[in-house]
């Protein structure tokens, strides 16, 4: 019972925090950051998002990260 109360409190606080920051209790700030800046997923089997960048520096950094990520798509490259 006490563990359930602590767990429920944590879930409620996280939902409240997300609601105040993003406007939705189910959309975490991390998700907004990833959608805004477009860093690719760390898991190579998931598709990488391709956002539109206004700054050349961010575009170059994104391409570099995608290149590193693509190295791990197949087991033979490891």
VENPE-V853388 format. One record per residue. N is the residue number from 1. RES is the residue in one letter. PSI is psi as a letter, one per 40 degrees, with the letter a starting at -180 (NA if undefined). OMEGA is omega in degrees with one decimal (* if undefined). Layout:
n=N res=RES psi=PSI omega=OMEGA
n=N res=RES psi=PSI omega=OMEGA
This chain:
n=1 res=X psi=d omega=179.8
n=2 res=X psi=d omega=179.0
n=3 res=X psi=d omega=178.0
n=4 res=X psi=d omega=178.2
n=5 res=X psi=d omega=179.0
n=6 res=X psi=d omega=179.1
n=7 res=X psi=d omega=178.8
n=8 res=X psi=d omega=177.4
n=9 res=X psi=d omega=178.4
n=10 res=X psi=d omega=178.4
n=11 res=X psi=d omega=179.7
n=12 res=X psi=d omega=178.2
n=13 res=X psi=d omega=179.0
n=14 res=X psi=d omega=177.0
n=15 res=X psi=d omega=178.2
n=16 res=X psi=d omega=178.9
n=17 res=X psi=d omega=179.2
n=18 res=X psi=d omega=179.4
n=19 res=X psi=d omega=-179.0
n=20 res=X psi=d omega=-177.3
n=21 res=X psi=d omega=-173.0
n=22 res=X psi=e omega=-178.3
n=23 res=X psi=e omega=178.2
n=24 res=X psi=h omega=179.0
n=25 res=X psi=e omega=-177.6
n=26 res=X psi=e omega=179.5
n=27 res=X psi=h omega=-176.7
n=28 res=X psi=i omega=178.5
n=29 res=X psi=d omega=177.6
n=30 res=X psi=d omega=179.5
n=31 res=X psi=d omega=177.8
n=32 res=X psi=d omega=178.3
n=33 res=X psi=d omega=-178.6
n=34 res=X psi=d omega=178.9
n=35 res=X psi=d omega=-178.8
n=36 res=X psi=d omega=-174.0
n=37 res=X psi=e omega=168.2
n=38 res=X psi=f omega=178.4
n=39 res=X psi=h omega=-176.6
n=40 res=X psi=i omega=176.4
n=41 res=X psi=i omega=177.9
n=42 res=X psi=d omega=179.3
n=43 res=X psi=h omega=-171.2
n=44 res=X psi=d omega=-178.6
n=45 res=X psi=e omega=175.2
n=46 res=X psi=i omega=-178.8
n=47 res=X psi=i omega=178.7
n=48 res=X psi=h omega=174.5
n=49 res=X psi=i omega=176.8
n=50 res=X psi=g omega=179.9
n=51 res=X psi=i omega=175.3
n=52 res=X psi=h omega=-179.1
n=53 res=X psi=i omega=175.5
n=54 res=X psi=d omega=-177.7
n=55 res=X psi=h omega=-180.0
n=56 res=X psi=d omega=-178.6
n=57 res=X psi=d omega=179.1
n=58 res=X psi=d omega=178.8
n=59 res=X psi=d omega=179.5
n=60 res=X psi=d omega=178.4
n=61 res=X psi=d omega=178.8
n=62 res=X psi=d omega=179.6
n=63 res=X psi=d omega=178.5
n=64 res=X psi=d omega=179.3
n=65 res=X psi=d omega=178.0
n=66 res=X psi=d omega=177.3
n=67 res=X psi=d omega=177.1
n=68 res=X psi=d omega=-178.4
n=69 res=X psi=d omega=-178.0
n=70 res=X psi=e omega=176.8
n=71 res=X psi=d omega=-174.9
n=72 res=X psi=e omega=-179.1
n=73 res=X psi=d omega=-179.6
n=74 res=X psi=i omega=-178.2
n=75 res=X psi=d omega=-178.0
n=76 res=X psi=d omega=-178.6
n=77 res=X psi=e omega=-175.2
n=78 res=X psi=NA omega=*
